[in-house]
């Protein structure tokens, strides 16, 4: 890559999470050669790259910042959305928040912002607001998964990077020519990943949060899937009965999707498939919540999608439904 275009190329690789940060770029004459991650499909040359000196991990740096009592309260887990890291800082460690934020920036050079999650979801749209900790003061970023670029404002819409594998799993299940409905669609991550990796006839993504809906429309446009995906702003109870019928319905709202399963009676074609997400205790199959769905129901698979806390698991029930 010519030196004059090196910074622009570096930014593009970073935006797509393709730059391999553990290795140093190679400078040859007026050319810069960047180390890239698996998934890069552009022009390439083979080179042996030198590793950067190992940076201490977040946990290692926290151990040098906190005393023994404080370490008992330290939460090492965090999420990365685009170039924003979301950490959990208990009240007992708030006086150390800025130091922990700087430590995480040091541990992950591609992160530009660290913010702290508040504890509870609040308001009409059940959003969890964040507080600034370190780095750039921003809440909007571009997150890339499975080759799809998603603009996310972490204070305006719910988005979990931990569901990336699950979104691709669903996309791989979608058959050619299907009409797909995504309820509680957020900023359209399911819709965009499905449109990019399957061949549905159409996708409708319904989101009642206006800010989330606006982001969804932006994401559909920037991924060039507006010929397949239509975003609708509104409450699913009002919007879905006015839509056509679908081959497959996705309900990725584990806190309340089961309260809206009666909508499947009108939303699905005579034979259809649904993916309903729930929080539940234990691993046993639970069927009492299926009582609002008419027809013969088969549960061919239940996917474990991570834990909300030690007592509650997030699961997806894959359903086959033959209507009466």
URURRA-V336170 format. One line per field, one symbol per residue. phi: phi as a letter, one per 30 degrees, with the letter a starting at -180 (. if undefined). psi: psi as a letter, one per 30 degrees, with the letter a starting at -180 (. if undefined). burial: I if it has 24 or more other ideal C-beta (glycine too) atoms within 12 Angstrom, else O. A space follows every 10 residues. Layout:
BEGIN
phi = ???
psi = ???
burial = ???
END
This chain:
BEGIN
phi = .eedcdddde dddddchcdd ddcddccbhc bcccdbddjd bcdbbdbccd ddeddededd ddddccdddd ddcdcddacc ciccccccbd edcedceddd dddddddbdd dcbbbcdddb dbiechccdb cdbaidcabc acccbhiccb dbcdccadab ddcedddded edddceidcb ccdhdhdidd ddddddbbbd dabcccbcde dddddedddd ddchcddccb cbcldedcde dccdcbdbbc bdbddbeddb dddddcddde bbbbbccbca dicddcbddd ddcdjdcccd abcdcjcdae ccccbccdcc bcdd
psi = kkefgeeeee eeeeeghfkj fflklkjjcg kkkkkllkfk gakllkljkk klkkkkleee eeffekleee fffkjfklkj jbgkkjlkjl efgefgeeee eeeeeefjff kfkklkklel klleghkjll kkelbkjlfk ljkkkhgkkj kkjfffkkkj ffgeeeeeee effklkgkkk kjlhfbghee eeeeefgail elkkkkkfje eeeeeeeeee efghgffekk kkjlkefeee ffllllfkkk ihiffgeffg ffffefflle klkljkklkl kafkkkffff ffkkakkkif kkkkglkelf fkkklkjkkk kjl.
burial = IOOOOOOOII OOIIOIIIII IOOOIOOOOO OIIIIIOOOO OOOOOOOOOO OOOOOOOIOO IIOOIIOOOO OOOIIOOIII IIIIIIIIIO OOIOOIIOII IIIIIIIIOI IIIIIIIOOO OOOOOOIIII IIIIIOOOII IIIIIIOIII IIIIIIIIII IOIIOIIIII IOIIOOOIII IIIIIIIIII IIIIIIIIOI OIIIIIIIIO IIIIIIIIII OOIOIOOIII IIIIOIOOII OOIOIIIIII IIIIOOIIOI IIIIIIIIIO OIIIIIIIII OOOOOOOOII OOIOOOIOIO OIIIIOOOOO OOIIIIIIII IOOO
END
